[in-house]
Amino acid sequence: MVVYERIYRKLLELGVIDLINNRAENAKSESEGFMDLSFDLIEIKDHAVTISLAHNFIQNGDVMADPDMMIDVYRATEMAEALTFQQDSTGTFQRVHSIDGKTVNLYLKTSLNRFLETWMKNAVAQGHKFEVPVKEPDWSLTA
């Protein structure tokens, strides 16, 4: 099994795939003693769904990423890969693909995916699990 499949499986364990399948726009997982894990749906494309996962903290009134990663999830092949990494406390922002999308930093791609796999393993071990938000019925549409 390749790293992209292992990442997908960890996302499945965390409930992220259920959030995507239910088109949840955002969610938060809380686990006592650990930082909250936040999910945001960024974009639904033909071949992938782009999401963001982040730990955040407040510093001097500002929300700081610790870290925040954008990830492409490929449900058809059950794989996922890191796109970006942001760590506000160190001023770090890294992107696997060039802005124009024409080049890929293969070293960074490997490094970020290894980090993402470890981070997701840790999140599972810490007891994080997203729950699909229950959508309230829109009673205004009923007769």
C-alpha positions as CSV (number, residue, x, y, z in Angstrom):
1,M,0.0,0.0,0.0
2,V,1.4,3.4,-1.0
3,V,1.4,6.5,1.3
4,Y,-1.6,8.0,-0.6
5,E,-3.8,5.0,0.2
6,R,-2.7,5.0,3.9
7,I,-3.6,8.7,4.2
8,Y,-7.0,8.0,2.7
9,R,-7.6,5.2,5.2
10,K,-6.7,7.5,8.1
11,L,-9.1,10.1,6.7
12,L,-11.7,7.4,6.6
13,E,-11.0,6.5,10.2
14,L,-11.3,10.2,11.2
15,G,-14.7,10.5,9.5
16,V,-13.4,13.0,6.9
17,I,-14.6,10.8,4.0
18,D,-18.1,10.8,5.5
19,L,-18.0,14.6,5.7
20,I,-17.0,14.8,2.1
21,N,-19.7,12.3,1.0
22,N,-22.3,14.4,2.8
23,R,-20.9,17.7,1.4
24,A,-20.3,19.1,4.9
25,E,-18.7,22.5,4.4
26,N,-16.9,22.5,7.8
27,A,-16.7,20.6,11.0
28,K,-14.6,20.4,14.2
29,S,-13.4,17.4,16.1
30,E,-12.7,17.9,19.8
31,S,-10.5,15.5,21.9
32,E,-9.9,16.4,25.5
33,G,-6.3,17.4,26.2
34,F,-5.5,18.0,22.5
35,M,-6.0,20.9,20.1
36,D,-9.3,20.8,18.1
37,L,-9.0,19.5,14.5
38,S,-10.9,21.6,11.9
39,F,-12.2,20.5,8.5
40,D,-13.1,22.8,5.6
41,L,-14.4,21.7,2.2
42,I,-12.5,23.9,-0.2
43,E,-13.5,22.7,-3.7
44,I,-15.3,19.9,-5.5
45,K,-13.6,19.0,-8.8
46,D,-14.2,16.4,-11.4
47,H,-11.4,14.1,-10.2
48,A,-10.9,15.2,-6.6
49,V,-12.2,17.0,-3.6
50,T,-9.9,19.6,-2.0
51,I,-10.2,20.0,1.8
52,S,-8.3,21.7,4.5
53,L,-7.4,20.2,7.9
54,A,-6.0,22.3,10.6
55,H,-5.1,22.7,14.3
56,N,-5.4,26.3,15.3
57,F,-4.6,28.4,18.4
58,I,-5.1,32.0,19.3
59,Q,-2.1,34.3,19.7
60,N,-2.6,38.0,20.5
61,G,-6.1,37.7,19.2
62,D,-5.1,36.1,15.9
63,V,-6.0,32.6,14.8
64,M,-2.7,30.7,14.1
65,A,-2.4,27.5,12.0
66,D,-0.5,24.8,13.8
67,P,-0.5,23.3,11.0
68,D,-3.0,23.8,8.3
69,M,-2.8,21.6,5.2
70,M,-4.8,21.5,2.0
71,I,-5.3,18.0,0.7
72,D,-6.7,16.5,-2.5
73,V,-9.0,13.5,-1.8
74,Y,-9.6,11.0,-4.7
75,R,-12.6,9.0,-3.7
76,A,-12.6,6.8,-6.9
77,T,-9.2,5.5,-6.2
78,E,-9.3,5.8,-2.4
79,M,-6.2,8.0,-2.3
80,A,-5.3,11.4,-0.8
81,E,-2.3,13.7,-1.1
82,A,-0.9,16.8,0.5
83,L,-1.0,20.1,-1.6
84,T,0.1,22.7,0.9
85,F,1.5,23.1,4.4
86,Q,1.2,26.2,6.6
87,Q,2.7,26.8,10.1
88,D,2.0,30.3,11.2
89,S,4.3,30.4,14.2
90,T,7.3,29.8,12.0
91,G,6.1,31.8,9.0
92,T,6.1,28.6,6.9
93,F,4.0,28.2,3.8
94,Q,4.9,25.4,1.3
95,R,3.1,24.4,-1.9
96,V,3.8,21.1,-3.8
97,H,2.7,22.5,-7.2
98,S,3.9,25.8,-8.7
99,I,1.4,28.6,-8.8
100,D,0.9,28.0,-12.5
101,G,0.5,24.3,-11.9
102,K,3.2,23.4,-14.4
103,T,5.8,22.0,-12.0
104,V,5.8,19.7,-9.0
105,N,8.4,19.8,-6.2
106,L,8.8,16.0,-5.8
107,Y,11.0,16.3,-2.7
108,L,8.4,18.5,-1.0
109,K,5.6,16.3,-2.2
110,T,7.2,13.2,-0.5
111,S,8.0,15.1,2.7
112,L,4.5,16.6,3.1
113,N,2.8,13.3,2.4
114,R,4.9,11.6,5.0
115,F,4.1,14.4,7.5
116,L,0.4,14.2,6.7
117,E,0.4,10.4,7.2
118,T,2.0,10.8,10.6
119,W,-0.2,13.7,11.6
120,M,-3.4,11.7,10.7
121,K,-2.1,8.7,12.6
122,N,-1.6,11.0,15.7
123,A,-5.0,12.5,15.3
124,V,-6.6,9.0,15.3
125,A,-4.5,8.0,18.3
126,Q,-5.6,11.2,20.1
127,G,-9.2,10.2,19.7
128,H,-10.3,12.6,17.0
129,K,-13.4,11.7,15.0
130,F,-15.5,13.9,12.9
131,E,-19.3,13.5,13.1
132,V,-21.4,14.3,10.1
133,P,-23.5,17.4,11.0
134,V,-27.2,16.7,11.1
135,K,-29.0,18.9,8.7
136,E,-32.2,20.5,10.0
137,P,-35.2,20.1,7.7
138,D,-36.3,23.2,5.9
139,W,-39.9,23.4,7.0
140,S,-40.6,26.4,4.8
141,L,-40.6,24.0,1.8
142,T,-43.5,21.9,3.1
143,A,-47.1,22.5,2.5
